[in-house]
Amino acid sequence: MSTIGVLGLGRSGLGAARLALAHDDAVYASDTNDSPDLRAAAEEIRRRGGDAEVGHHSIERLAGCDLIVVSPGIPPAAAVLRDDRIARVKRVSELEYAFRHLDAPVIGVTGTNGKSTTTALAAHLLRTAELDAPAAGNIGLALSEIALRADPPDWVVVEASSFQLAGIDTFAPRVGVVTNLSPDHLDRYPSVQAYYADKAKLFDNATPSTIWVLNGEDASVRGLAGDSPGERRWFRTATAMADGEQGGWIREDTLVVRDRGADIDLVRTDELRILGRHNHANALAASLAALAAGADTAAVRVGLRSFPGLAHRLEVIVEAGGVLWINDSKATNIDSTRVALRSMSRPVVLLLGGRHKGEPYTSLVPELERVRSVVAYGEAAGRIDADLADHVHVEQVSGGFEAVLDHAAATARPGDAVLLSPACSSYDMFRDYEERGARFAMLARMRAEAFHG
């Protein structure tokens, strides 16, 4: 019996603790935060025979562990991880720990943007092909929960963040997907290169039989893969597939894949229910991954047409008084907001704000042509105003999130879109981007109901 330490009692930490206890290991789990949800998680671990604490970490208890599983929300610079007393204890991410107990092949999806949509869509396509293929990882369901299943699935589609990949040793997807790369998490990483280096760990355990689905229009993605073993299948939205290449592209607004030398039409882009050219790229990536995992093209076509998209990713909430309210709360970095703005066909009232993540907002300037007004809020409001006021009308709004939406409603005109695409994390006002997006959706629907009387 081993003693497993678990840092963090969110979804990943609780899943890892459940998995360790199911394998008859001793567990000590802890979280420096304290909330009703965390206390409930600690109580569950104690009921199952482990030990757990909230409000602090016991370094003495952690020093006695054989392995420490680190939740992705704990940064490398956290005091507990820098304590010399636990320096000798091996540390892994929850993703790595679960993979060691997983008896199913993995499609691993990483990148800066589009990971969640590509992960969910690939799982949807496989399920449409009548394969048991849950989505897990950073998308919400801890991989440990899948490893606990008595009957392993046919495949698991895993969204892997840089934070999770940083702590792997053996994690090896049979199919690996990289959607794109751009600067992100510079509040946690010392440089873009350090961020990319953690992403590159996806390739650490590649073999000649690994299939890589890669963005052929992103030089950083091509560089990330380097000369890692495995077959390349490229996806592109602006250029056609070259002779001899395998992959997918868009030809005359139709998604096309090349399979064993044959070019196969899948669906027209206007048949997809997800908005924007970036989502066409996500659809190509997911299709190539699903086909590599054994789905047939007929099922992929049906799945592409039926996939509704994910909450908080360019999610159309409601239209009232000619104003369309769109929830893109998952856009927690500049590049995601840039992509969202490129997807807009209406004049935009743009809600930017939250906790600053290190990138200048001036890089949004080329995409502001359709932006009528920026509503800047939260901790980053002053910085947003300073960066953008010379290029677009910016108004800072103080107070709560309801005041932000009140101001947006007063600014928007019939024919406009109110777009929440914050380019910031949510942690100054909300638990996470999901809570932020849910609040936006609720307040938008309330305004629509009031408008319709």
C-alpha positions in Angstrom: 0.0 0.0 0.0 1.3 3.5 -1.0 0.4 6.8 0.6 -0.9 9.3 -1.9 -0.9 13.0 -1.2 -3.5 15.1 -3.1 -3.1 18.8 -3.4 -6.4 20.5 -4.2 -9.9 19.3 -3.6 -11.7 20.4 -6.7 -12.9 18.0 -9.4 -9.4 16.7 -10.3 -8.2 16.3 -6.7 -11.4 14.6 -5.5 -11.2 12.3 -8.5 -7.6 11.4 -7.8 -8.4 10.7 -4.1 -11.3 8.5 -5.1 -9.1 6.6 -7.5 -6.3 6.1 -4.9 -8.8 4.9 -2.2 -10.3 2.5 -4.7 -6.9 0.9 -5.1 -6.5 0.6 -1.4 -3.9 3.3 -1.0 -3.8 5.6 1.9 -4.8 9.2 1.1 -4.0 12.6 2.6 -5.7 15.4 0.6 -5.7 19.1 1.4 -6.7 22.5 0.0 -5.7 25.9 1.3 -9.1 27.3 0.4 -12.2 26.7 2.4 -15.7 26.6 1.0 -18.9 24.4 1.3 -17.9 22.4 -1.8 -14.4 21.8 -0.6 -15.6 20.8 2.9 -18.0 18.4 1.3 -15.2 16.9 -0.8 -13.0 16.5 2.4 -15.8 14.8 4.2 -16.4 12.4 1.4 -12.7 11.4 1.4 -12.8 10.8 5.1 -16.0 8.7 4.8 -14.1 6.6 2.2 -11.3 6.0 4.6 -8.8 8.7 3.7 -7.9 11.9 5.5 -8.5 15.4 4.2 -8.2 19.0 5.4 -9.3 22.4 4.1 -7.8 25.8 4.9 -4.1 24.6 4.9 -1.6 22.0 3.8 0.3 19.9 6.4 3.8 19.7 5.1 4.6 17.0 7.6 1.8 14.8 6.2 2.9 15.5 2.6 6.5 14.7 3.4 5.4 11.2 4.5 3.7 10.4 1.1 5.1 8.2 -1.6 3.5 10.3 -4.4 1.9 13.7 -4.5 -0.9 14.4 -7.1 -1.1 18.1 -7.9 -4.3 19.6 -9.2 -4.0 21.9 -12.2 -5.1 25.0 -10.3 -2.0 24.9 -8.1 0.8 27.0 -9.7 4.4 25.7 -9.7 5.4 28.7 -7.5 2.9 27.8 -4.8 4.6 27.8 -1.4 3.7 24.2 -0.7 5.5 23.0 -3.8 8.6 25.1 -3.0 9.0 23.7 0.6 12.3 21.8 0.9 10.7 19.2 3.2 8.7 17.6 0.3 11.4 18.1 -2.3 12.1 14.3 -2.4 8.5 13.3 -3.0 7.6 12.5 -6.6 4.9 14.8 -8.0 2.6 14.1 -10.9 -0.6 15.8 -12.4 -4.0 14.2 -11.9 -3.9 13.5 -15.7 -0.7 11.4 -15.3 -2.0 9.6 -12.1 -5.3 8.6 -13.8 -3.6 7.5 -17.0 -1.5 5.0 -15.0 -4.8 3.3 -14.0 -6.6 3.7 -17.3 -7.4 0.7 -19.5 -8.5 2.5 -22.6 -6.8 4.3 -25.6 -6.7 8.1 -25.4 -7.2 10.9 -27.9 -5.3 13.8 -26.3 -6.2 17.3 -27.3 -4.2 20.4 -26.4 -3.5 23.9 -27.8 -4.3 27.4 -26.7 -7.8 27.8 -28.1 -10.5 25.4 -29.3 -9.4 22.5 -27.0 -12.8 22.1 -25.3 -14.9 22.3 -28.5 -12.6 19.9 -30.3 -12.6 17.5 -27.4 -16.4 17.5 -27.0 -16.9 17.3 -30.7 -14.5 14.3 -31.2 -16.3 12.5 -28.4 -19.7 13.3 -29.9 -18.5 11.9 -33.3 -17.3 8.7 -31.7 -20.5 8.3 -29.8 -22.5 8.9 -33.0 -20.4 6.0 -34.4 -21.7 3.9 -31.5 -18.4 3.8 -29.6 -18.3 4.4 -25.9 -16.1 7.6 -25.8 -16.4 10.0 -22.9 -14.8 13.4 -22.8 -12.6 14.1 -19.8 -9.6 16.1 -18.5 -9.7 19.8 -18.5 -13.2 19.8 -20.0 -14.7 19.1 -16.6 -14.8 15.4 -15.9 -11.6 14.3 -14.2 -9.8 11.5 -16.0 -9.6 9.7 -12.7 -13.4 9.2 -12.8 -13.0 7.3 -16.1 -10.2 5.2 -14.6 -12.6 4.2 -11.9 -15.1 2.6 -14.3 -15.5 -1.1 -14.0 -16.0 -1.4 -17.8 -13.4 0.7 -19.6 -14.7 2.7 -22.6 -13.6 2.2 -26.2 -11.8 5.5 -26.2 -11.4 8.5 -23.9 -11.1 12.0 -25.4 -8.9 14.0 -23.1 -8.5 17.8 -23.0 -5.0 18.4 -21.7 -4.0 21.8 -20.5 -0.4 22.9 -20.2 -0.8 22.7 -16.4 -1.8 19.1 -16.6 0.9 18.2 -19.2 3.6 19.8 -17.0 3.2 16.9 -14.6 3.3 13.8 -16.9 5.7 11.0 -17.2 4.0 8.2 -19.0 0.9 9.8 -20.5 0.8 8.8 -24.1 -2.2 9.4 -26.4 -2.7 7.0 -29.2 -4.1 10.0 -31.2 -2.8 13.5 -30.4 -4.3 16.8 -31.5 -2.8 20.3 -31.3 -5.4 23.0 -32.2 -3.2 26.1 -32.3 -0.7 28.0 -30.2 -0.5 31.6 -29.0 0.7 33.4 -25.9 -1.4 32.6 -22.8 -1.1 32.2 -19.0 1.7 34.7 -18.8 0.6 35.3 -15.3 1.8 31.8 -14.4 4.6 31.2 -16.9 7.8 33.3 -17.1 7.7 33.3 -20.9 5.8 32.1 -23.9 8.6 29.6 -24.5 8.0 28.0 -21.1 4.3 27.8 -21.8 4.9 26.1 -25.1 7.5 23.7 -23.5 4.7 22.3 -21.3 2.5 21.9 -24.3 5.3 20.0 -26.1 5.2 17.3 -23.4 2.2 15.8 -25.3 4.9 14.4 -27.6 7.2 13.0 -25.0 6.0 9.4 -25.2 5.2 9.3 -28.9 5.8 6.1 -30.9 5.8 5.4 -34.7 2.2 4.2 -34.3 1.0 7.5 -32.8 -1.3 9.6 -35.1 -0.9 13.3 -34.8 -3.7 15.7 -35.9 -2.0 19.1 -36.3 -2.8 22.6 -37.4 -0.9 22.9 -40.7 -1.3 26.7 -40.8 0.3 27.3 -37.4 4.1 27.4 -37.6 4.3 27.1 -33.8 2.4 23.9 -33.9 4.6 22.5 -36.6 7.6 23.5 -34.5 6.1 21.9 -31.4 5.8 18.5 -33.0 9.3 18.7 -34.4 10.6 15.3 -35.5 8.5 13.3 -32.9 7.7 9.8 -34.1 4.2 9.2 -35.5 2.1 9.9 -38.6 1.0 13.5 -39.3 -2.5 14.4 -40.4 -2.8 18.1 -41.0 -5.9 20.3 -41.0 -6.2 23.7 -42.7 -9.0 26.2 -43.4 -7.3 28.6 -45.8 -5.1 26.4 -48.0 -5.6 23.0 -49.7 -3.9 19.8 -48.8 -0.6 19.3 -50.6 0.0 16.2 -52.7 1.1 13.3 -50.5 -0.3 14.9 -47.3 -3.0 13.3 -45.2 -5.6 15.4 -43.3 -8.5 17.8 -43.9 -9.2 21.2 -45.4 -12.0 23.4 -46.7 -12.9 23.3 -50.3 -15.6 25.7 -51.6 -17.1 25.9 -48.1 -17.1 22.1 -47.7 -15.1 20.1 -45.1 -13.0 17.6 -46.9 -10.8 14.8 -45.6 -8.2 12.7 -47.3 -8.2 9.1 -46.3 -5.8 6.6 -47.9 -5.5 8.8 -51.0 -9.2 9.4 -51.4 -10.7 12.9 -50.9 -14.0 12.7 -49.1 -16.6 15.5 -48.7 -18.0 15.6 -45.2 -20.5 18.6 -44.7 -20.8 22.1 -45.8 -19.7 24.7 -43.3 -23.3 26.2 -43.2 -24.5 22.8 -41.9 -22.5 23.2 -38.7 -24.2 24.6 -35.7 -21.0 26.2 -34.3 -20.0 29.7 -35.4 -16.8 31.0 -37.0 -13.9 29.9 -39.1 -12.0 28.8 -36.0 -14.8 26.3 -35.3 -14.5 25.0 -38.9 -10.9 24.2 -38.0 -12.0 22.6 -34.7 -14.5 20.5 -36.8 -11.8 19.3 -39.1 -9.5 18.4 -36.2 -12.2 16.5 -34.4 -13.2 14.7 -37.6 -9.7 13.6 -38.3 -9.3 12.4 -34.7 -12.5 10.4 -34.8 -11.7 8.8 -38.2 -8.3 7.8 -36.8 -10.1 6.2 -33.9 -12.3 4.1 -36.1 -15.4 6.2 -36.8 -16.9 5.8 -40.3 -17.4 8.8 -42.5 -21.2 8.4 -42.4 -21.3 8.7 -38.6 -18.9 11.7 -38.8 -21.3 13.5 -41.1 -24.3 12.9 -38.9 -22.3 14.0 -35.8 -21.0 17.2 -37.4 -24.5 18.2 -38.3 -25.9 17.4 -34.8 -23.2 18.8 -32.5 -24.8 21.9 -30.7 -21.5 23.4 -29.5 -20.5 24.1 -25.9 -21.7 26.6 -23.4 -19.6 29.7 -22.9 -18.0 29.4 -26.4 -19.7 31.9 -28.8 -23.0 30.7 -27.3 -26.0 32.6 -28.6 -28.1 33.3 -25.6 -31.1 35.4 -26.7 -32.1 38.1 -29.1 -34.3 40.9 -27.9 -35.1 44.3 -29.4 -32.8 43.4 -32.3 -29.8 43.0 -30.0 -28.1 39.5 -30.0 -26.5 38.5 -26.7 -23.5 36.1 -27.1 -21.7 34.4 -24.2 -18.0 33.7 -25.0 -16.9 33.6 -21.4 -14.4 30.8 -22.1 -12.3 33.5 -24.0 -9.9 34.0 -21.2 -7.0 35.3 -23.4 -6.4 37.8 -26.1 -6.3 35.3 -28.9 -9.7 33.8 -28.1 -11.2 37.3 -28.1 -9.5 38.0 -31.4 -11.1 34.8 -32.9 -14.5 35.8 -31.5 -14.4 39.2 -33.1 -13.4 37.7 -36.4 -16.6 35.6 -36.2 -18.9 38.6 -35.8 -21.1 39.9 -38.7 -22.9 42.6 -36.6 -21.6 45.8 -34.9 -20.4 44.7 -31.4 -20.6 46.0 -27.9 -17.7 44.2 -26.4 -17.4 43.3 -22.7 -13.7 43.1 -21.8 -12.5 42.6 -18.3 -11.7 40.5 -15.3 -8.2 39.7 -14.0 -5.3 40.7 -16.3 -3.2 37.8 -17.6 -0.2 39.6 -18.8 -0.9 40.3 -22.5 -1.4 43.9 -23.9 -4.8 44.6 -25.2 -3.4 46.6 -28.1 -3.1 43.4 -30.0 -6.9 43.5 -30.4 -6.7 46.8 -32.4 -6.8 45.2 -35.9 -10.0 43.3 -34.9 -11.9 46.4 -33.6 -13.4 47.4 -37.0 -16.9 46.1 -36.0 -16.7 47.1 -32.3 -19.0 50.0 -31.6 -18.0 50.3 -27.9 -15.9 48.5 -25.4 -17.3 48.1 -21.9 -14.3 47.6 -19.6 -14.8 46.2 -16.1 -13.1 44.4 -13.3 -9.5 44.6 -12.2 -8.3 45.0 -15.7 -10.6 47.9 -16.6 -8.0 50.6 -16.3 -5.4 48.7 -18.3 -7.9 48.0 -21.0 -8.9 51.7 -21.2 -5.2 52.7 -21.4 -4.5 50.3 -24.2 -7.5 50.8 -26.3 -9.0 54.3 -25.7 -7.0 55.8 -28.6 -8.5 53.2 -31.0 -12.1 52.6 -30.0 -14.7 54.1 -27.6 -14.1 52.6 -24.2 -16.2 53.1 -21.0 -15.1 51.8 -17.7 -17.9 50.4 -15.5 -17.4 49.9 -11.8 -19.6 48.0 -9.5 -21.0 44.5 -10.0 -21.5 42.4 -13.1 -25.2 43.5 -13.3 -24.0 47.1 -13.7 -21.8 46.0 -16.6 -24.7 44.4 -18.4 -27.0 47.4 -17.7 -24.4 49.6 -19.4 -24.1 47.3 -22.4 -27.9 47.2 -22.8 -28.0 51.0 -22.7 -25.2 51.2 -25.3 -26.4 48.5 -27.8 -28.6 49.4 -30.7 -31.0 47.2 -32.8 -28.8 45.1 -35.1 -25.9 45.0 -32.6 -24.4 42.1 -30.7 -23.5 42.3 -27.1 -20.5 40.0 -26.9 -19.0 38.8 -23.6 -15.5 37.8 -24.7 -13.4 39.0 -21.8 -9.8 38.2 -22.7 -9.2 37.9 -19.0 -9.6 35.3 -16.2 -12.7 35.5 -14.1 -11.2 35.2 -10.7 -11.6 38.8 -9.6 -15.4 38.4 -9.6 -16.3 34.8 -10.1 -15.2 31.3 -9.2 -14.5 30.4 -12.8 -15.4 31.3 -16.4 -18.5 29.0 -16.2 -20.0 31.0 -13.3 -19.2 34.2 -15.2 -20.9 32.9 -18.4 -23.9 31.5 -16.5 -24.4 34.9 -14.8 -24.2 36.7 -18.2 -26.8 34.3 -19.7 -29.2 34.7 -16.8 -29.0 38.5 -16.8 -29.3 38.6 -20.6 -32.4 36.4 -20.5 -33.9 38.6 -17.7 -33.4 41.6 -20.0 -35.1 39.8 -22.9 -38.1 38.9 -20.7 -38.4 42.5 -19.6 -38.3 43.7 -23.2 -41.0 41.3 -24.3 -43.1 42.3 -21.3 
